[in-house]
């Protein structure tokens, strides 16, 4: 059986911000654009958590859109 392709993701490093994750995951793309995309792909972190955007070391942060 062949495994299906999975979405790329990262886990935050200690005290890492979404801006730092964006730079690490997609260093060659405009930072502000990448941050907005990451926020949109990770509503479980950036819309529902209080304080908003708090990253935990156990989080799965998707760095690409959902697969079709």
Secondary structure, DSSP 8 states (H G I E B T S, - for coil): --------EE---TT--HHHHHHHH-TTS-HHHHHHHHHHH-HHHHTTSSSTT---TT--EE-S----
